[in-house]
Amino acid sequence: MLVLRVKLPIEGTRRLYTTLYLLLLLLAVLALMGYGFIAIGVASYFLVVVALCYSYVALTSSSTTCSLTDISVDLDRGKATLKAELELGCRPTCYGLKVMLDLPSQLAVEASTYRAKVTLPESSGKLTLSIPIARRTGLHVVGPLMVVAVDPLGLLRRVTYVRETLVIKIPPEIAVAPLAKWYGIMRASSGARTLTPGQGLEYHSTRDYEPGDELRTVDWKATARIGKLFVKTFEVETPIKALLLVDALPHMFVGSPKSLFEHCAELAVALATYLLKRGDTVEVVVVSEDGVKRSGELRSITKLSNVLEFLASVRWPKMSPYTMVEPKPMGRAIEMLRNSLASVSVVVVLTSTLGSSTRLRELELLSSYSRSRGTDLLVVVPIASFFSARSSLEDALYKVLRFGIISREIHAVEAIRKLNLKVIALTPSKALERAIAELEKLRKVKVL
């Protein structure tokens, strides 16, 4: 429980300074017209009003207690609502009290609104605040949560706030393709036979009987027709052990209503869901400013919640989603992958190069490591619209920025292809389908 106890001095509002400016003009006019006594009376009346407002704010703020008992985020169909439960106590009334919560730029519903304001009811007790926020995947730092006491005329106010910051986590959306569509992709790709490896073996061919073959594999029809023992051979898939590398460095957090990181995180969740349903092993690795973090090996679809929690713990940098920055080098992630390549069958890198030569060199280095270890490497670059405009003016401003980002990305993708790397550069939904098809092509089939 966080208790709001830190009180700032009483300060004037913009209305007070505007009123004071107009009052000075009025007093000057009255003095020039020879109405000095009237001017003194008006000034005295104004001072009395300000004194009463000051007393009201001081009394209200000193007798008000407010504690934060719980904070959570409700998610519903792409929307998010921040809910804060408060325990409010005020005497004699809560009239004039407001709760304000500072939001980071990525959570603001409107581009110019970074502070949520809620007027409190006039009675004490428990209160639940519901504040609409943008659904942005990751860990966000919000706050401070402030209680503001304002006099009835709105001339003076006093802010009581929490020094501690509040942390909320928002998991990525599970935007996976329908299972029927997965079956269609699997049938169209080579090497895909069953949903669960080792079950539902399909007939491959017939060969001569050899000592040690099981009796249940005998092909009785061929044996009766030819007069000698024949056995059936079957094919079965070998499971994939995939490592999904999600780039969460600062340049990936550009874009609105979804950033490049969010597109990559949703693709990682969709691919993990698909592979786990296929009976494969998945590990998610995130590269961010906080270092390299690994989710550990996951072998069951029941562990999908671990992936969601893991990606929801990625901290957003202190920057606007409309700010372009150059990609930083992955550094330790490349060395970590080099040591892990021998134990995985495929590495899927979810990133955006934004035309960075440093990132291209890192991908080339990673490609050489994977070839030496016999591991397949797949690079997925989601091509998104980056910015959503709410007006024709914003659209005109963002059009140049969108064109610059996408053109740099396309040139970078062409450079990646020249390195003989498998790269998928499509819209997020198309990239998911293509990535699943490529993974199915990499799936090996054994003949038993």
C-alpha positions in Angstrom: 0.0 0.0 0.0 1.4 3.4 -1.0 0.2 6.3 1.2 0.1 9.8 -0.2 1.8 12.0 2.4 4.2 14.3 0.6 2.6 17.7 0.3 3.8 20.6 -1.8 3.3 24.2 -0.8 0.1 25.9 -1.8 0.5 27.5 -5.2 -1.6 29.8 -7.4 -3.3 28.6 -10.5 -3.4 30.2 -13.9 -6.8 31.6 -13.0 -5.3 33.4 -10.0 -2.6 35.1 -12.1 -5.1 36.1 -14.8 -7.4 37.6 -12.2 -4.6 39.4 -10.5 -3.5 40.9 -13.8 -7.0 42.1 -14.6 -7.4 43.4 -11.0 -4.2 45.5 -11.3 -5.5 47.0 -14.6 -8.8 47.9 -12.8 -7.0 49.4 -9.8 -4.9 51.5 -12.1 -7.9 52.8 -14.0 -9.7 53.6 -10.7 -6.6 55.4 -9.4 -6.4 57.5 -12.5 -10.0 58.4 -12.3 -9.7 59.6 -8.7 -11.5 56.7 -7.1 -8.7 55.8 -4.7 -11.0 54.6 -1.9 -12.9 52.3 -4.2 -9.6 50.9 -5.5 -8.5 50.2 -1.9 -11.9 48.5 -1.2 -11.6 46.3 -4.2 -8.1 45.3 -3.4 -9.1 44.5 0.2 -12.0 42.4 -0.9 -9.8 40.5 -3.3 -7.2 39.8 -0.5 -10.0 38.5 1.8 -11.2 36.2 -0.9 -7.7 34.9 -1.5 -7.2 34.4 2.2 -10.4 32.4 2.5 -9.4 30.3 -0.5 -6.0 29.7 1.1 -7.6 28.6 4.3 -10.0 26.2 2.4 -7.1 24.6 0.5 -5.0 24.3 3.6 -7.8 22.8 5.7 -8.9 20.3 2.9 -5.4 19.1 2.1 -4.4 18.7 5.7 -7.5 16.6 6.6 -7.3 14.4 3.5 -5.7 11.0 3.5 -5.5 8.8 0.4 -3.8 5.5 -0.1 -3.4 3.3 -3.1 -4.5 -0.2 -2.4 -4.2 -1.8 -5.8 -3.4 -1.0 -9.4 -4.1 -3.3 -12.4 -4.7 -3.2 -16.1 -7.8 -4.6 -17.8 -7.4 -5.8 -21.4 -10.3 -6.2 -23.7 -10.2 -6.5 -27.5 -7.2 -4.3 -28.1 -8.2 -1.7 -25.5 -6.6 -1.2 -22.1 -7.9 0.4 -18.9 -5.8 1.3 -16.0 -7.7 0.7 -12.7 -6.5 2.1 -9.4 -8.2 1.4 -6.2 -8.0 4.2 -3.6 -8.9 4.4 0.0 -10.0 8.0 0.5 -10.6 9.9 3.7 -11.4 13.6 3.9 -13.1 15.9 6.4 -15.5 17.7 6.2 -15.9 17.1 2.4 -14.0 15.9 -0.6 -15.3 18.7 -2.8 -12.6 20.2 -5.0 -10.3 17.2 -4.8 -8.9 15.7 -8.0 -6.7 12.7 -8.7 -4.0 13.1 -11.4 -1.8 10.4 -12.8 1.1 11.2 -15.1 1.4 8.8 -18.1 4.3 8.2 -20.3 3.9 9.3 -23.9 3.3 5.8 -25.3 0.3 5.2 -23.0 -1.4 8.5 -23.7 -4.7 7.9 -25.6 -4.2 11.3 -27.3 -0.8 12.5 -28.4 -1.0 15.7 -26.3 -2.6 14.2 -23.1 0.0 12.8 -20.7 -1.9 13.5 -17.5 -5.1 11.8 -16.5 -7.5 13.8 -14.3 -10.4 12.4 -12.3 -12.6 14.5 -10.0 -13.3 12.7 -6.7 -16.8 12.3 -5.2 -17.8 14.4 -2.2 -17.8 11.5 0.3 -15.0 9.4 1.7 -14.5 5.6 1.2 -13.2 3.3 -1.4 -12.8 4.6 -4.9 -11.9 2.8 -8.2 -10.5 5.0 -10.9 -10.7 3.8 -14.5 -8.3 5.5 -16.9 -8.3 4.6 -20.6 -4.7 4.0 -21.8 -3.2 2.8 -25.0 -2.4 -0.9 -25.1 1.3 -1.0 -25.6 3.2 -4.3 -24.9 5.9 -4.1 -22.2 6.7 -2.7 -18.8 5.7 0.9 -18.2 6.6 3.3 -15.4 3.7 5.6 -14.6 3.2 8.2 -11.9 3.4 9.9 -9.7 -0.2 9.6 -8.5 -1.2 13.0 -7.2 -4.2 14.3 -5.2 -4.9 18.0 -5.9 -6.9 20.2 -3.6 -8.4 23.2 -5.3 -10.6 26.0 -3.8 -14.2 26.5 -5.2 -13.0 29.5 -7.2 -10.0 27.7 -8.7 -7.5 30.3 -7.6 -5.2 28.2 -5.3 -4.2 24.6 -5.2 -2.1 22.1 -3.2 -0.6 19.0 -4.7 -0.1 15.8 -2.6 1.7 13.1 -4.5 3.5 9.8 -4.2 7.3 9.9 -4.8 7.4 6.2 -5.6 6.7 5.4 -9.3 4.1 2.8 -10.3 4.9 -0.1 -12.6 2.4 -1.8 -14.9 2.9 -4.7 -17.3 0.9 -5.2 -20.5 1.3 -8.6 -22.3 1.3 -8.8 -26.1 -1.9 -9.7 -28.0 -2.2 -13.3 -29.2 -2.9 -12.6 -32.9 -2.4 -16.1 -34.1 -3.9 -17.6 -37.3 -6.8 -20.1 -36.9 -5.8 -23.7 -36.5 -7.6 -24.6 -39.7 -5.3 -22.2 -41.5 -2.3 -23.8 -39.9 -3.4 -27.1 -41.3 -3.6 -25.6 -44.7 0.0 -24.2 -44.4 1.3 -27.5 -43.2 -0.3 -29.4 -46.1 1.2 -27.0 -48.6 4.7 -27.2 -47.1 7.1 -30.1 -47.6 7.8 -32.4 -44.7 4.7 -31.6 -42.7 2.7 -34.7 -41.8 1.2 -34.7 -38.3 0.3 -32.2 -35.6 2.2 -34.2 -32.9 5.6 -35.8 -33.8 5.7 -39.6 -33.3 1.9 -40.1 -33.7 -0.1 -40.8 -36.8 2.8 -42.4 -38.8 2.2 -42.2 -42.5 3.1 -45.0 -44.9 6.3 -44.4 -46.8 7.3 -47.6 -48.8 7.7 -51.4 -48.6 11.0 -53.2 -48.3 12.2 -56.8 -47.8 12.0 -58.3 -44.3 15.1 -58.2 -42.2 15.8 -60.1 -39.0 14.7 -58.0 -36.0 11.8 -56.3 -37.8 8.6 -56.2 -35.7 5.8 -58.5 -36.7 3.3 -55.6 -36.7 5.1 -53.9 -39.6 4.7 -56.9 -42.0 2.9 -55.9 -45.2 0.7 -59.0 -45.4 -0.9 -58.0 -48.8 2.5 -57.7 -50.5 3.7 -60.9 -48.7 0.7 -62.9 -50.0 1.0 -61.5 -53.5 4.7 -62.2 -54.0 5.3 -65.1 -51.6 8.0 -63.6 -49.4 8.0 -61.4 -46.3 7.8 -57.7 -46.8 7.6 -54.9 -44.2 6.1 -51.4 -44.3 8.3 -48.4 -43.6 6.8 -45.2 -42.1 7.8 -41.6 -41.9 7.7 -39.5 -38.7 8.7 -35.9 -38.1 11.6 -34.9 -35.8 10.6 -32.0 -33.5 12.1 -28.5 -34.0 14.1 -26.8 -31.3 13.6 -23.1 -32.0 15.2 -20.1 -30.5 13.2 -16.8 -31.0 15.3 -13.7 -30.7 13.3 -10.5 -30.1 15.1 -7.2 -30.6 14.0 -4.8 -27.9 16.7 -2.1 -28.3 15.5 1.5 -28.3 15.1 1.9 -32.1 12.4 -0.9 -32.0 10.0 1.3 -29.9 9.2 3.7 -32.7 5.7 3.7 -34.1 2.1 4.3 -33.1 -0.4 2.7 -32.3 2.1 -0.2 -32.4 5.8 -0.1 -32.3 8.2 -2.3 -34.1 8.9 -4.2 -30.9 5.2 -4.8 -30.4 4.9 -6.3 -33.8 7.9 -8.5 -33.2 6.6 -9.6 -29.8 3.2 -10.6 -31.2 4.9 -12.5 -33.9 7.1 -14.3 -31.3 3.9 -15.2 -29.3 2.2 -16.5 -32.4 5.2 -18.6 -33.5 5.7 -19.9 -30.0 2.0 -20.9 -29.9 2.3 -22.7 -33.2 5.5 -24.6 -32.4 4.3 -25.6 -28.9 1.1 -27.0 -30.4 3.3 -29.0 -32.8 5.1 -30.5 -29.9 8.3 -28.6 -30.5 10.7 -26.9 -28.0 10.8 -23.1 -27.9 13.0 -20.6 -26.1 12.5 -16.8 -26.3 15.4 -14.4 -26.0 15.0 -10.7 -25.6 17.9 -8.2 -26.3 17.3 -4.8 -24.6 19.2 -2.1 -22.9 18.9 -4.2 -19.7 20.9 -7.0 -21.3 20.1 -10.4 -22.7 17.2 -12.2 -21.0 16.1 -15.8 -21.7 12.8 -17.4 -21.0 14.2 -20.9 -20.7 13.1 -23.9 -22.7 9.3 -24.4 -23.1 7.9 -27.7 -24.2 4.2 -27.5 -23.6 1.4 -25.1 -24.7 0.5 -24.7 -21.1 3.7 -22.7 -20.7 2.6 -20.0 -23.2 1.7 -17.7 -20.3 5.4 -17.7 -19.4 6.1 -16.2 -22.9 3.4 -13.5 -22.4 4.8 -12.6 -18.9 8.4 -12.7 -20.2 7.6 -10.2 -23.1 5.4 -8.0 -20.8 8.5 -7.5 -18.6 10.5 -5.7 -21.3 11.0 -2.1 -20.1 10.1 0.7 -22.4 12.8 3.3 -22.9 12.3 6.9 -21.8 11.6 8.2 -25.3 8.6 9.2 -27.4 7.3 6.6 -29.9 7.6 9.3 -32.5 11.4 9.7 -32.0 13.8 7.9 -34.4 17.1 6.6 -33.1 19.8 4.6 -34.7 20.0 0.9 -33.9 22.4 -0.1 -31.1 24.6 -3.2 -31.5 23.4 -6.4 -30.0 26.8 -7.1 -28.5 26.5 -9.9 -25.9 23.5 -11.4 -27.7 25.6 -12.5 -30.6 28.1 -14.3 -28.3 25.3 -15.9 -26.4 23.7 -17.2 -29.6 27.1 -18.4 -30.8 27.3 -20.6 -27.7 23.7 -21.8 -28.1 23.6 -22.6 -31.8 24.8 -26.2 -31.3 21.8 -27.1 -29.2 19.0 -25.6 -31.4 17.8 -26.5 -34.9 16.6 -23.0 -36.0 17.1 -19.4 -34.9 14.4 -16.9 -35.8 15.5 -13.3 -35.4 12.7 -10.8 -35.1 14.2 -7.3 -35.7 14.2 -4.2 -37.8 17.5 -2.9 -39.1 16.4 0.6 -40.2 19.2 0.6 -42.7 21.9 0.2 -40.0 25.2 -1.2 -41.3 26.1 -2.4 -37.8 23.0 -4.6 -37.7 23.8 -6.0 -41.1 27.3 -6.9 -40.0 25.9 -8.6 -36.9 23.4 -10.6 -39.0 26.2 -11.6 -41.4 28.3 -12.8 -38.4 25.4 -14.7 -37.0 24.9 -16.3 -40.3 28.4 -17.6 -40.5 28.1 -19.0 -36.9 24.9 -20.8 -37.8 26.3 -22.3 -41.0 29.3 -23.6 -39.1 27.0 -25.2 -36.5 24.5 -26.6 -39.0 21.7 -24.4 -37.6 19.1 -22.7 -39.8 18.7 -18.9 -39.5 15.5 -17.0 -40.4 15.3 -13.2 -40.2 11.8 -11.7 -39.9 11.4 -8.0 -40.5 7.8 -6.8 -40.0 6.9 -3.9 -42.4 4.3 -1.7 -40.6 2.7 1.6 -41.3 4.5 3.0 -38.1 2.2 6.0 -37.5 -1.5 6.5 -37.4 -2.7 10.0 -38.2 -5.8 11.5 -36.7 -6.0 14.4 -39.1 -4.9 15.4 -42.6 -2.2 17.7 -41.1 -0.7 14.8 -39.0 -0.9 12.6 -42.1 1.1 15.1 -44.1 3.7 15.4 -41.3 4.1 11.7 -40.8 4.1 10.8 -44.5 7.6 11.9 -45.1 8.8 10.1 -41.9 6.9 6.9 -42.9 8.5 7.0 -46.4 12.0 7.5 -45.0 11.7 4.6 -42.6 10.1 2.1 -45.0 12.6 3.0 -47.8 15.5 2.4 -45.5 14.1 -0.9 -44.4 13.6 -2.1 -47.9 17.2 -1.3 -48.9 18.4 -3.1 -45.7 16.3 -6.2 -46.6 17.9 -6.3 -50.0 21.3 -6.1 -48.4 20.4 -9.0 -46.1 19.2 -11.1 -49.1 22.6 -10.5 -50.7 24.2 -12.2 -47.7 22.3 -15.4 -48.7 20.1 -15.2 -45.6 16.5 -16.3 -45.4 14.6 -13.1 -44.7 10.9 -12.4 -44.5 9.9 -8.7 -44.9 6.1 -8.5 -45.1 3.3 -7.0 -43.1 3.0 -8.7 -39.7 0.1 -11.0 -40.7 1.7 -12.1 -43.9 5.1 -12.5 -42.2 3.5 -14.9 -39.7 2.1 -17.1 -42.5 5.4 -17.1 -44.4 7.5 -17.8 -41.2 5.3 -20.8 -40.4 5.7 -22.2 -43.9 9.5 -21.7 -43.7 9.7 -23.5 -40.4 7.7 -26.4 -41.8 10.2 -26.7 -44.7 13.0 -27.0 -42.1 11.2 -29.8 -40.3 13.0 -33.1 -41.0 11.3 -36.4 -41.6 12.7 -39.8 -40.5 11.9 -43.0 -42.2 11.2 -45.9 -39.7 
